[in-house]
Every structure is written in C-alpha cells, then in structure tokens.
Amino acid sequence: MITAIREVRRAKGLTLEEVAQRCRPTTTAQTIGRLETGTRTVSIGWLNRIAEALGVDTADLVKLPDRPDVAVAAVLDASGATAPRRPATVAAPRIDPSLVAVTVSGSVGDYRSGDEIWCARLAPDAFGSALNRDVLVPRPAGRFVFGRLLAAEGGTLQLLPPGADGRPQSVADPAWIAMAVRLVRTL
C-alpha cells in the first residue's frame, strides 16, 4: 500500500518524533519512519493512529489511483514563495456525505460574495468541540443562524453573526449544528 504519511506530516510541519509522541499509545520516531518509507507494513490500525496524531482523516494518508493529487509548485511563507525542497503533492478535498455547504451571496465579515463554506454536521454531544468556530445552526421553519459559537451551555447556544453590527443570538436545543471546516474561494 502506498501512503502519504510523510507528505502529510511534512505539510503539517511535524517531525517524526512529534508524530510518534502524538500517537496513542505513543511509539518511536523510528517506527513512524519505517511506516512512512514502507519498510514496515502499514495496517489499518497504524493508519488510524497516525491519522489521529496528524489531525486528518485516515483516507488522507492513502494514495488511491483514482484520487487526483495536485502538484505543489511553491511553498509560501513570510519571506515569499519558494520551490519545495522535495517533490510534493496535496490531495484534492474528499467529499464526505455528512458535509453541508453555505454559499455566500453578499460579503459579510471575513466572507466574500461567491465563497463556499463547507461544514461538518455535529450531534449535540459534540457541540462543545465547535467553540470559537463558525457554525450553521438550524432554527424552526427552515431558518438558520450562522456565526461564531461563543457558548454552549444547558442546551442553549450563543452565536455572534459575522459582520461589524452583528448582535449575539441564542438558539435553544438545536438537533444538530454544522461547523465550518473548509473555505472554498474562487480568486
């Protein structure tokens, strides 16, 4: 099996030792290195552990022949754009059936007209994981609230809509929320 463990680790700016320490249970940098290079067989269990340590989906670590990768032409930082030191690719976004989208028809806050905000649905027991993130919250009669989740206490959510004049809003006991996970913007 061909994996993208090394590419993802480098893209996250992590060392072998850092990934090894983030694994649960912890492992050694040498083991991570052997799994990256293919000198040790990568099992599903190892893929799951490493994906969790890297903060990505397990599927992001597997190179599939029918999944297109995009070549990295440059690396951008505060000093400017430079050529990558080694050939690298990034995986095209994977579509998850639990995703919902918000399209922006008029600029508001950090969002511009034409943006797409991809959001992952969360069940009520996971609402706390979205604190200080932008979320979409359903309301009765097909209405929604979109904004920064400020608090989630006792079934009531406090949100601050984007924009300079947004006033905090409360929503009680929504069945689900969707946390913004990816911004798609055409330049």
NORBEL-V46119 format. One record per run of one state. SS is the DSSP state (~ for helix, > for strand, _ for the rest). FROM is the first residue (numbers start at 1). TO is the last residue. Records with the same first field share a line. If there is no record, write none. Layout:
SS->FROM-TO, FROM-TO
//
This chain:
_->1-2, 4-4, 12-15, 23-28, 38-43, 55-57, 63-68, 72-74, 78-79, 83-88, 92-98, 104-107, 109-110, 112-115, 131-133, 154-155, 161-167, 173-175, 185-187
>->3-3, 62-62, 69-71, 75-77, 80-82, 89-91, 99-103, 108-108, 111-111, 116-123, 134-139, 143-153, 156-160, 168-172, 176-184
~->5-11, 16-22, 29-37, 44-54, 58-61, 124-130, 140-142
//
